[in-house]
Amino acid sequence: MMQGKALSGRFWNSKVKSQNVTGKEKWLGYLLGPCGALLFNAVMATYLNVYYTDVLGLGTLWGGLFLVIFPIISKILDAITNVAMGAIIDRTRTRQGKARPWLLLSAPLLAVTGVLLFVVPSGNEVLQIVWVMLSYNLYYSIAYTMYCMSHNLMVPLSTRNTSQRGVLAVFNNISSIMMSGIIVALVFPMLIIPSLGTSKALWIICMSVLSCLTLPLVFVEYYFTKERLSQETSQTDEKKIPFRLQLKAVFSDKFMLILLGYFLLYTVSSQLKNMALPYYCNYVLGTYSDGITQTLVSVLGGIPMGIGIFAVWPLAKKFGKKNVTVVGFLLYALGSAICWIAPANLYVVLVGQFIKNIGGLPCAYVFMALFADTLDHMEWKNGFRCDGLAMSVYSVIITAASGIVTGIFNGGISAAGYLAPETVTSMPALTDAMQKIIENGDGTFSIIFNQPASVTTAFVLFFVGVEAIAGIVFALMLFPVNVEKTVGRKQAVIRARQKSACEARGEIWIEPEVRAAQEQREQDAAAEEIYREELKSRCQKNHLDYDAQLAAHIEKLRLKEEKLQQKQLIAEQKAEKKAELAEKKREEKLASLTPEQRAVKEAKERSAAEKDESKWCREEEKGERTYLAMQAALEKESARAQ
């Protein structure tokens, strides 16, 4: 646990100074920074199992049971570390926040453990088993758990401004989509995987390079993110929340339970699809690592993910994050069903994948913003935040599900009779059983077999069948989640409670934004003083005119400030103009109506407003009862501890 003055030095400070989300924050912290870790993890999700089955030949180990049992056991351990990591994050108190320090620590661990995943010794079966199990758990249970937990909390902890938070969620998911939907979907199947073949040495080199890329990029994510919500707690008398009450807060909230159930099913369906993708393309649609089939399926199916960047958030703002997500999942189910109709027809599959990915846009880009709204809702209802625990439960679900899914997938294809590539020392004669022979690059060749019908049926079910059913289930599950309608009101209540608690202690309340701005000015002043001392020393050493150099520096700062003010002014003018145009458009629309039509419209709007207000009053009353009960429980626990 990190507390007190940990990472308090100026060197560790976030490079983001504004209380509003900045361009640097979006582009560097949420888009570029996560690319390294997300790219490597996306590669692992799709190809690590291929490396185990086709390169290391572990698919037949223990009669095919090793790749069934080992992932499940490993994910149980991973689930335990996720819970522990969530508790650690919730108890972390540093100047840099509670999640960002763990981002920093995860960077070197990701790089080292990522390499260890692939440098598996040859020859000794027992040593291979031990190495695979240790490296897998060092990466997933420790390094990636540390990164994933802290990374996923950055959007909820970044700001209470729902619009800005939504933008960060979009940028965050662009990074994920860009890595998995472009690099892994386009570059890997077309250029890299065919070049690697089943050569262990080439796999090690390639994956080690990717693993090491995570180190500098995670540093970028650390420096260009900011925990504004964590800064709020420094002015409040934050109590230590018992773990039992945190669990109660998480598992008694209907919105959170729905979202956690959704995460479980989504992980199962998407993980099965991701694992099946290379096998489905190799044996159902094309030939083994032909360099084109998987690329077409992934890229053409993923084109909507690129186009949707510009459309999905405006739609979410207009119709609601939940509403567009529900409609999206209905399209998601339709696209998967089209693929299921003719799973061996490449053209039909491409059309289906295109439609499916249009439907997946809201889930990909805005869903975590809805999760962040739910965390604010829980804070309003209970009087405390439990981000770390909520995220750890989320991670446990995903982790456990992915382990079970890995076991199901490997067990399923093994039971169906999957035939792994076999390596030989000479070019054999072609037989009807062979699909393809590939050169490994080390003087040996691998025979790729045609798969039995039972195996291809399993690949089809895992790749498209499960998601066709899941899309309808997702839409039904998310329909009742209307938390975003009242999140603004709830945030106002949270702020009012913080102010009251501060004043009750006899302290002067300062708005978090104002206080943060003051602290930033103090930091800037201290940094400026240090710079001037360094400038004076440099001028003396190089025989330069200190006054002239200082004047140039001051002028540079003035121009920078002037440019910033001009930029803010332009932004304000654009916002005002946009509001004016919207109001003008509304007035023109009203003017086009007859008095009777206008009266009907106004009556409908009034009725809807009254209905929403009535719902809010009932929710407010119920939430207040929950809040008072939770506060009483906290007081009881505090008295018991004393």
GUKOL-622293 format. One line per 8 residues: number of its first residue (from 1); for each residue y, z, x of C-alpha. Coordinates in Angstrom, 3 decimals, m for minus. Example, Ala and Ser with C-alpha at 12.3 -4.5 7.8 and 13.67 -1.06 7.14 Angstrom:
% residues 2
1 = m4.500,7.800,12.300 | m1.060,7.140,13.670
//
This chain:
% residues 642
1 = 0.000,0.000,0.000 | 3.443,m0.894,1.264 | 6.316,1.479,0.566 | 9.680,2.546,1.727 | 11.234,0.565,4.533 | 8.402,m1.920,5.002 | 9.776,m5.377,5.799 | 13.314,m3.974,5.590
9 = 14.605,m5.918,8.575 | 17.043,m8.782,8.006 | 14.506,m11.213,9.493 | 12.206,m10.721,6.488 | 14.898,m11.210,3.835 | 14.550,m13.934,1.246 | 16.689,m16.979,1.969 | 17.531,m17.111,m1.760
17 = 20.788,m15.256,m2.362 | 21.807,m16.257,m5.876 | 20.877,m14.309,m9.003 | 20.381,m17.657,m10.698 | 17.540,m19.973,m9.758 | 18.699,m22.322,m6.995 | 17.664,m25.767,m5.855 | 16.201,m24.388,m2.609
25 = 14.146,m21.912,m4.606 | 12.699,m24.621,m6.866 | 12.040,m27.257,m4.227 | 10.995,m25.106,m1.267 | 9.667,m21.881,m2.791 | 7.859,m23.230,m5.845 | 7.132,m26.874,m5.021 | 6.680,m27.315,m1.257
33 = 5.600,m23.801,m0.231 | 2.427,m23.532,m2.345 | 1.219,m27.033,m1.391 | m0.861,m25.966,1.603 | m2.887,m23.222,m0.076 | m3.222,m25.129,m3.357 | m4.330,m28.319,m1.577 | m7.028,m26.552,0.394
41 = m8.231,m24.650,m2.670 | m8.309,m27.865,m4.733 | m10.449,m29.479,m2.039 | m12.742,m26.446,m2.081 | m13.068,m26.568,m5.866 | m14.232,m30.185,m5.749 | m16.001,m30.626,m2.413 | m17.256,m27.280,m1.046
49 = m20.330,m27.489,m3.241 | m20.856,m31.089,m2.063 | m20.684,m29.818,1.552 | m23.277,m27.147,0.771 | m25.680,m29.488,m1.068 | m25.267,m32.803,0.764 | m24.249,m31.836,4.320 | m25.847,m28.418,4.911
57 = m28.765,m29.117,2.571 | m28.608,m25.716,0.890 | m29.465,m27.116,m2.545 | m33.192,m26.621,m1.979 | m32.931,m23.236,m0.259 | m35.039,m20.530,m1.982 | m36.345,m23.207,m4.320 | m32.771,m24.085,m5.385
65 = m31.919,m20.461,m6.244 | m29.600,m19.709,m3.306 | m26.681,m21.756,m4.676 | m27.291,m20.176,m8.081 | m27.492,m16.509,m7.082 | m25.092,m16.421,m4.119 | m21.958,m17.633,m6.011 | m22.543,m15.154,m8.856
73 = m22.956,m12.179,m6.489 | m19.943,m13.301,m4.468 | m17.756,m13.580,m7.544 | m18.700,m10.063,m8.628 | m17.328,m8.853,m5.286 | m14.309,m11.125,m5.761 | m13.695,m9.578,m9.190 | m13.670,m6.084,m7.650
81 = m11.154,m7.110,m4.978 | m8.966,m8.713,m7.650 | m8.741,m5.414,m9.518 | m7.971,m3.582,m6.295 | m5.340,m6.147,m5.316 | m3.643,m5.850,m8.704 | m3.414,m2.068,m8.332 | m2.077,m2.421,m4.785
89 = 0.623,m4.881,m5.865 | 1.732,m2.617,m8.731 | 2.125,0.262,m6.261 | 3.896,m1.754,m3.576 | 7.569,m0.878,m3.142 | 9.474,m2.785,m0.495 | 12.883,m4.322,m0.139 | 11.187,m7.721,m0.406
97 = 9.524,m6.856,m3.716 | 5.959,m6.002,m4.607 | 4.238,m9.408,m4.517 | 6.061,m11.315,m1.747 | 4.841,m9.065,1.121 | 1.263,m9.981,0.245 | 2.163,m13.666,0.308 | 3.269,m13.138,3.888
105 = 0.090,m11.310,4.881 | m2.169,m13.895,3.226 | m0.846,m16.799,5.339 | m2.809,m16.193,8.593 | m5.870,m14.986,6.668 | m6.051,m18.229,4.669 | m5.887,m20.335,7.835 | m8.613,m18.429,9.700
113 = m11.078,m17.938,6.844 | m10.658,m21.541,5.707 | m11.960,m22.744,9.080 | m14.868,m20.270,8.989 | m16.084,m21.804,5.703 | m17.116,m25.000,7.483 | m18.109,m24.022,11.037 | m21.552,m22.933,9.829
121 = m24.090,m22.696,12.701 | m27.067,m25.082,12.630 | m30.727,m24.428,13.289 | m31.252,m20.837,12.193 | m31.666,m20.575,8.415 | m31.040,m16.799,8.278 | m27.876,m17.136,10.355 | m26.686,m19.955,8.077
129 = m27.188,m17.827,4.974 | m25.335,m14.841,6.458 | m22.491,m17.050,7.732 | m22.071,m18.851,4.406 | m21.998,m15.594,2.455 | m19.571,m13.856,4.836 | m17.167,m16.785,5.228 | m17.177,m17.506,1.496
137 = m16.308,m13.924,0.614 | m13.747,m13.513,3.395 | m11.923,m16.544,2.018 | m12.267,m16.052,m1.735 | m12.546,m12.258,m2.050 | m9.864,m11.330,0.476 | m7.589,m14.125,1.705 | m7.297,m16.287,m1.405
145 = m7.320,m13.264,m3.729 | m4.346,m11.854,m1.842 | m2.516,m15.186,m2.005 | m3.421,m16.119,m5.566 | m2.484,m12.744,m7.078 | 0.927,m12.616,m5.406 | 1.598,m16.346,m5.912 | 0.855,m16.209,m9.646
153 = 3.194,m13.225,m10.098 | 6.212,m14.959,m8.588 | 7.221,m16.788,m11.790 | 7.085,m13.650,m14.018 | 8.943,m11.600,m11.380 | 11.518,m14.260,m10.509 | 13.942,m13.860,m13.441 | 14.207,m12.788,m17.088
161 = 16.030,m16.006,m17.943 | 13.340,m17.809,m19.956 | 14.842,m21.242,m19.334 | 15.026,m20.754,m15.567 | 11.573,m19.180,m15.578 | 10.242,m22.201,m17.415 | 11.734,m24.519,m14.802 | 10.074,m22.526,m12.011
169 = 6.751,m22.670,m13.885 | 7.092,m26.458,m14.097 | 7.853,m26.788,m10.372 | 5.019,m24.420,m9.521 | 2.571,m26.496,m11.492 | 3.930,m29.769,m10.128 | 2.805,m28.496,m6.749 | m0.684,m27.809,m8.084
177 = m0.910,m31.125,m9.925 | 0.478,m33.017,m6.951 | m2.156,m31.578,m4.645 | m5.156,m31.831,m6.947 | m4.054,m34.871,m8.924 | m2.748,m37.038,m6.082 | m4.103,m35.921,m2.717 | m7.535,m34.721,m3.834
185 = m7.832,m37.379,m6.539 | m6.514,m40.367,m4.580 | m6.604,m39.845,m0.831 | m9.857,m37.899,m0.563 | m12.277,m40.051,m2.581 | m10.799,m43.335,m1.358 | m10.139,m42.658,2.323 | m11.428,m39.323,3.571
193 = m14.775,m38.589,1.875 | m16.255,m42.077,2.587 | m15.234,m41.601,6.241 | m16.821,m38.152,6.418 | m20.117,m39.155,4.833 | m22.621,m36.407,5.573 | m21.413,m35.824,9.171 | m20.966,m32.084,9.677
201 = m18.668,m32.508,12.699 | m16.219,m34.720,10.798 | m16.176,m32.313,7.843 | m15.341,m29.421,10.188 | m12.454,m31.276,11.849 | m10.963,m32.468,8.562 | m11.176,m29.145,6.739 | m9.924,m27.128,9.718
209 = m6.761,m29.237,9.840 | m6.199,m28.697,6.102 | m6.829,m24.975,6.449 | m4.282,m24.586,9.248 | m1.622,m26.371,7.161 | m1.547,m23.370,4.827 | 0.012,m21.113,7.462 | 3.532,m22.607,7.786
217 = 3.747,m23.605,4.123 | 2.951,m20.116,2.806 | 5.725,m18.844,5.100 | 8.073,m21.315,3.375 | 6.983,m19.979,m0.031 | 7.639,m16.414,1.128 | 11.141,m17.080,2.430 | 12.329,m19.178,m0.519
225 = 11.225,m16.983,m3.405 | 12.953,m13.919,m4.838 | 11.759,m11.035,m7.051 | 14.753,m10.323,m9.276 | 12.795,m8.174,m11.746 | 11.542,m5.916,m8.943 | 15.184,m5.282,m8.007 | 15.841,m3.866,m11.491
233 = 13.486,m0.940,m10.890 | 15.527,0.444,m8.020 | 18.086,1.687,m10.555 | 15.546,3.197,m12.936 | 13.551,6.391,m12.602 | 10.275,4.580,m12.351 | 7.279,6.710,m13.204 | 3.821,6.311,m11.783
241 = 1.815,4.845,m14.618 | m1.778,6.092,m14.876 | m4.358,3.357,m14.579 | m5.895,4.363,m17.906 | m2.619,3.749,m19.762 | m2.117,0.423,m17.995 | m5.562,m0.655,m19.163 | m4.696,0.445,m22.681
249 = m1.458,m1.570,m22.576 | m3.270,m4.725,m21.467 | m6.303,m4.530,m23.738 | m4.489,m3.387,m26.879 | m2.074,m6.303,m26.986 | m3.269,m9.142,m29.196 | m1.240,m11.820,m27.410 | m2.569,m10.810,m24.002
257 = m6.160,m10.658,m25.293 | m5.852,m14.176,m26.714 | m4.444,m15.499,m23.440 | m7.162,m13.778,m21.405 | m9.830,m15.259,m23.684 | m8.206,m18.651,m23.258 | m8.192,m18.278,m19.467 | m11.928,m17.495,m19.557
265 = m12.911,m20.555,m21.563 | m10.476,m22.842,m19.762 | m11.852,m21.775,m16.379 | m15.415,m22.429,m17.511 | m14.681,m25.905,m18.872 | m12.357,m27.067,m16.091 | m14.562,m25.674,m13.314 | m17.612,m27.463,m14.707
273 = m15.580,m30.674,m14.887 | m14.238,m30.319,m11.330 | m17.664,m29.595,m9.859 | m19.250,m32.460,m11.765 | m16.541,m35.003,m10.885 | m17.887,m36.339,m7.546 | m21.487,m36.277,m8.778 | m20.534,m38.021,m12.060
281 = m18.662,m40.746,m10.183 | m21.405,m41.106,m7.570 | m24.344,m41.408,m9.924 | m23.107,m42.281,m13.462 | m20.104,m44.579,m12.987 | m20.463,m45.903,m9.423 | m22.370,m45.510,m6.176 | m22.289,m42.671,m3.658
289 = m18.823,m42.265,m2.084 | m17.926,m45.866,m2.854 | m14.277,m44.997,m2.282 | m12.962,m46.428,m5.553 | m14.709,m45.031,m8.657 | m13.569,m41.427,m8.277 | m10.111,m42.614,m7.303 | m9.779,m44.692,m10.469
297 = m11.028,m41.890,m12.711 | m8.784,m39.286,m11.135 | m5.631,m41.313,m10.560 | m5.516,m43.464,m13.684 | m6.534,m40.489,m15.733 | m3.920,m38.391,m13.932 | m0.958,m40.775,m14.265 | 0.326,m38.822,m17.303
305 = 0.573,m35.733,m15.094 | 3.178,m37.513,m12.977 | 5.083,m39.056,m15.855 | 4.972,m35.850,m17.889 | 7.030,m33.912,m15.349 | 10.161,m35.314,m16.939 | 9.107,m34.975,m20.574 | 7.079,m31.840,m21.054
313 = 9.742,m29.142,m20.576 | 12.361,m30.775,m22.861 | 9.637,m31.009,m25.516 | 8.688,m27.374,m24.940 | 12.317,m26.277,m25.279 | 12.718,m28.228,m28.511 | 9.414,m27.476,m30.249 | 8.244,m24.323,m28.428
321 = 5.857,m23.776,m25.534 | 3.017,m22.718,m27.806 | 3.430,m25.567,m30.282 | 3.378,m28.365,m27.713 | 0.403,m26.724,m25.990 | m1.607,m26.597,m29.249 | m0.877,m30.266,m30.045 | m1.665,m31.123,m26.432
329 = m5.129,m29.598,m26.639 | m5.963,m31.653,m29.724 | m5.210,m34.788,m27.679 | m7.186,m33.202,m24.839 | m10.255,m32.979,m27.099 | m9.763,m36.543,m28.386 | m9.619,m38.009,m24.867 | m12.754,m36.144,m23.765
337 = m14.597,m37.282,m26.906 | m13.726,m40.929,m26.129 | m15.260,m40.506,m22.649 | m18.362,m38.934,m24.205 | m18.924,m41.952,m26.487 | m19.577,m44.310,m23.542 | m19.854,m42.143,m20.394 | m21.176,m44.954,m18.175
345 = m18.452,m47.459,m19.125 | m15.664,m47.169,m16.561 | m13.002,m48.742,m18.788 | m13.737,m46.445,m21.744 | m13.740,m43.422,m19.443 | m10.379,m44.400,m17.937 | m8.804,m44.686,m21.406 | m10.268,m41.334,m22.422
353 = m9.099,m39.627,m19.226 | m5.598,m41.019,m19.722 | m5.386,m39.582,m23.252 | m6.957,m36.292,m22.166 | m4.417,m35.793,m19.404 | m1.513,m36.497,m21.774 | m2.858,m33.630,m23.841 | m3.215,m31.437,m20.755
361 = 0.464,m31.738,m19.806 | 1.757,m28.606,m21.608 | m1.084,m26.511,m20.256 | m0.396,m27.743,m16.729 | 3.375,m27.342,m16.672 | 4.588,m24.688,m19.127 | 1.713,m22.378,m19.938 | 2.441,m19.806,m17.205
369 = 5.959,m19.463,m18.647 | 4.296,m18.411,m21.915 | 2.205,m15.903,m19.950 | 5.425,m14.531,m18.397 | 6.939,m14.140,m21.895 | 3.856,m12.118,m22.856 | 4.361,m9.789,m19.881 | 7.960,m9.159,m21.042
377 = 6.639,m8.530,m24.563 | 4.228,m5.917,m23.201 | 7.012,m4.222,m21.226 | 9.102,m4.015,m24.420 | 6.198,m2.554,m26.375 | 4.984,m0.027,m23.773 | 8.071,0.824,m21.729 | 6.622,m0.217,m18.385
385 = 5.414,m3.349,m16.607 | 1.834,m3.824,m15.546 | 2.091,m7.280,m14.003 | m0.339,m6.514,m11.207 | m3.063,m5.223,m13.520 | m2.575,m8.060,m16.027 | m2.765,m10.601,m13.230 | m5.794,m8.857,m11.736
393 = m7.602,m9.016,m15.108 | m6.619,m12.691,m15.299 | m7.928,m13.241,m11.773 | m11.121,m11.276,m12.462 | m11.827,m13.465,m15.476 | m11.211,m16.661,m13.534 | m13.164,m15.405,m10.542 | m16.155,m14.181,m12.501
401 = m16.187,m17.300,m14.654 | m16.018,m19.637,m11.657 | m18.920,m17.837,m9.987 | m21.044,m17.995,m13.122 | m20.084,m21.643,m13.611 | m21.080,m22.481,m10.038 | m24.429,m20.868,m10.648 | m24.852,m22.666,m13.987
409 = m23.932,m26.024,m12.474 | m26.195,m25.731,m9.442 | m29.017,m24.259,m11.511 | m28.603,m26.967,m14.139 | m28.754,m29.923,m11.762 | m31.565,m28.318,m9.757 | m33.642,m27.767,m12.912 | m32.892,m31.331,m14.009
417 = m34.309,m32.608,m10.716 | m31.285,m33.388,m8.510 | m32.182,m35.391,m5.378 | m29.950,m34.579,m2.415 | m29.290,m37.145,0.372 | m31.908,m37.097,3.143 | m31.073,m37.699,6.801 | m33.369,m39.920,8.897
425 = m33.365,m41.086,12.522 | m33.834,m44.797,11.828 | m32.907,m47.353,9.204 | m35.821,m47.363,6.704 | m36.721,m50.123,4.364 | m34.925,m50.119,1.059 | m36.931,m48.945,m1.951 | m36.281,m48.910,m5.660
433 = m35.646,m45.197,m5.477 | m32.707,m45.615,m3.137 | m29.178,m46.127,m4.286 | m27.489,m46.464,m0.936 | m27.833,m45.831,2.815 | m24.814,m44.509,4.682 | m24.222,m44.128,8.409 | m23.354,m40.567,9.463
441 = m21.475,m41.525,12.639 | m23.828,m39.628,14.953 | m26.648,m42.188,15.206 | m28.406,m41.049,12.046 | m28.416,m42.349,8.500 | m28.567,m40.702,5.066 | m30.578,m42.001,2.133 | m28.848,m41.597,m1.229
449 = m31.297,m41.548,m4.137 | m30.852,m42.690,m7.714 | m30.925,m39.631,m9.969 | m33.351,m39.049,m12.871 | m31.956,m39.546,m16.399 | m32.021,m35.782,m16.972 | m29.662,m35.269,m14.014 | m27.148,m37.916,m15.118
457 = m27.209,m36.418,m18.629 | m26.287,m33.045,m17.113 | m23.417,m34.630,m15.143 | m22.060,m36.247,m18.341 | m22.276,m32.991,m20.295 | m20.511,m31.011,m17.569 | m17.800,m33.619,m16.948 | m16.735,m34.644,m20.488
465 = m18.869,m32.916,m23.129 | m17.771,m29.359,m22.534 | m14.049,m30.250,m22.493 | m14.302,m32.231,m25.750 | m15.435,m29.071,m27.541 | m13.165,m26.741,m25.553 | m9.958,m28.621,m26.471 | m10.412,m27.844,m30.188
473 = m11.271,m24.207,m29.442 | m8.139,m23.835,m27.265 | m5.866,m25.174,m30.006 | m7.301,m22.723,m32.545 | m7.033,m19.801,m30.123 | m3.400,m20.370,m29.134 | m2.027,m21.100,m32.592 | m1.270,m17.383,m33.392
481 = 0.576,m16.769,m30.075 | 4.254,m16.788,m31.186 | 5.602,m14.341,m28.601 | 8.343,m16.676,m27.333 | 10.314,m16.529,m30.612 | 11.463,m12.954,m30.036 | 11.293,m12.590,m26.243 | 15.109,m12.791,m25.920
489 = 15.598,m9.848,m28.281 | 12.916,m7.865,m26.480 | 14.544,m8.464,m23.102 | 17.832,m7.110,m24.517 | 16.006,m3.940,m25.665 | 14.433,m3.532,m22.197 | 17.834,m3.767,m20.541 | 19.345,m1.261,m23.015
497 = 16.547,1.229,m22.257 | 17.110,0.866,m18.520 | 20.812,1.547,m19.007 | 20.180,4.609,m21.200 | 17.703,6.076,m18.704 | 20.161,5.592,m15.862 | 23.040,7.216,m17.722 | 20.787,10.098,m18.880
505 = 20.308,10.995,m15.207 | 24.074,11.141,m14.779 | 24.197,7.910,m12.770 | 26.538,4.962,m13.206 | 24.807,1.915,m14.636 | 25.420,m1.340,m12.870 | 23.993,m4.538,m14.283 | 21.155,m5.736,m12.006
513 = 22.849,m9.089,m11.471 | 26.098,m7.383,m10.427 | 24.300,m4.888,m8.188 | 22.274,m7.628,m6.516 | 25.445,m9.631,m5.939 | 27.091,m6.580,m4.349 | 24.087,m6.021,m2.089 | 24.149,m9.674,m1.129
521 = 27.834,m9.485,m0.229 | 27.083,m6.436,1.931 | 24.235,m8.258,3.646 | 26.423,m11.306,4.192 | 29.206,m9.133,5.611 | 26.785,m7.448,8.023 | 25.364,m10.818,9.029 | 28.861,m12.189,9.549
529 = 29.760,m9.260,11.812 | 26.638,m9.842,13.897 | 27.426,m13.566,14.095 | 30.959,m12.897,15.334 | 29.663,m10.564,18.038 | 27.148,m13.205,19.113 | 29.872,m15.874,19.019 | 32.168,m13.766,21.199
537 = 29.389,m13.224,23.725 | 28.515,m16.936,23.734 | 32.166,m17.920,24.213 | 32.581,m15.519,27.142 | 29.412,m16.846,28.747 | 30.378,m20.519,28.317 | 34.135,m20.053,28.897 | 35.085,m21.166,25.377
545 = 38.133,m20.258,23.284 | 36.817,m17.554,20.946 | 39.752,m17.761,18.530 | 39.365,m21.529,18.179 | 35.600,m21.246,17.642 | 36.110,m18.461,15.101 | 38.742,m20.470,13.247 | 36.346,m23.442,13.056
553 = 33.625,m21.151,11.752 | 35.933,m19.652,9.098 | 37.011,m23.133,8.011 | 33.369,m24.171,7.709 | 32.671,m21.140,5.505 | 35.733,m21.926,3.389 | 34.619,m25.510,2.827 | 31.117,m24.326,1.964
561 = 32.479,m21.842,m0.577 | 34.807,m24.472,m2.001 | 31.912,m26.905,m2.357 | 29.834,m24.244,m4.078 | 32.616,m23.407,m6.521 | 33.109,m27.094,m7.266 | 29.400,m27.466,m7.900 | 29.416,m24.487,m10.283
569 = 32.458,m25.877,m12.082 | 30.750,m29.252,m12.556 | 27.633,m27.505,m13.884 | 29.719,m25.492,m16.367 | 31.560,m28.618,m17.502 | 28.262,m30.442,m18.017 | 26.907,m27.528,m20.053 | 30.059,m27.436,m22.193
577 = 29.948,m31.195,m22.737 | 26.279,m31.021,m23.689 | 27.001,m28.255,m26.203 | 29.907,m30.225,m27.649 | 27.777,m33.354,m28.036 | 25.028,m31.371,m29.731 | 27.536,m29.821,m32.142 | 29.119,m33.220,m32.830
585 = 25.699,m34.728,m33.509 | 24.907,m31.891,m35.902 | 28.208,m32.324,m37.733 | 27.657,m36.084,m38.036 | 24.205,m35.493,m39.455 | 25.579,m33.019,m41.992 | 28.395,m35.409,m42.917 | 25.851,m38.113,m43.735
593 = 24.242,m35.870,m46.354 | 25.278,m35.629,m49.978 | 26.499,m32.213,m51.215 | 23.146,m31.689,m52.928 | 21.175,m32.580,m49.765 | 23.406,m30.334,m47.688 | 22.892,m27.444,m50.082 | 19.104,m27.894,m49.942
601 = 19.178,m28.052,m46.128 | 21.356,m24.939,m45.838 | 19.095,m23.105,m48.283 | 16.021,m23.984,m46.201 | 17.722,m22.876,m42.989 | 18.841,m19.629,m44.626 | 15.348,m18.985,m45.964 | 13.775,m19.658,m42.558
609 = 16.288,m17.350,m40.857 | 15.619,m14.579,m43.387 | 11.875,m15.023,m42.912 | 12.214,m14.821,m39.115 | 14.441,m11.749,m39.413 | 11.937,m10.061,m41.725 | 9.111,m10.761,m39.261 | 11.206,m9.406,m36.409
617 = 12.012,m6.203,m38.321 | 8.306,m5.572,m38.950 | 7.423,m6.329,m35.330 | 10.300,m4.163,m34.090 | 9.169,m1.226,m36.221 | 5.575,m1.536,m35.050 | 6.625,m2.027,m31.427 | 8.861,1.048,m31.534
625 = 5.947,3.170,m32.770 | 3.784,1.894,m29.924 | 6.598,2.552,m27.441 | 7.122,6.141,m28.597 | 3.366,6.823,m28.560 | 3.055,5.424,m25.034 | 6.039,7.469,m23.823 | 4.481,10.607,m25.331
633 = 1.227,9.808,m23.521 | 3.152,9.370,m20.266 | 4.889,12.718,m20.726 | 1.535,14.351,m21.423 | 0.019,12.827,m18.284 | 3.051,13.934,m16.252 | 2.786,17.500,m17.542 | m0.938,17.565,m16.796
641 = m0.315,16.357,m13.236 | 2.199,19.172,m12.657
//
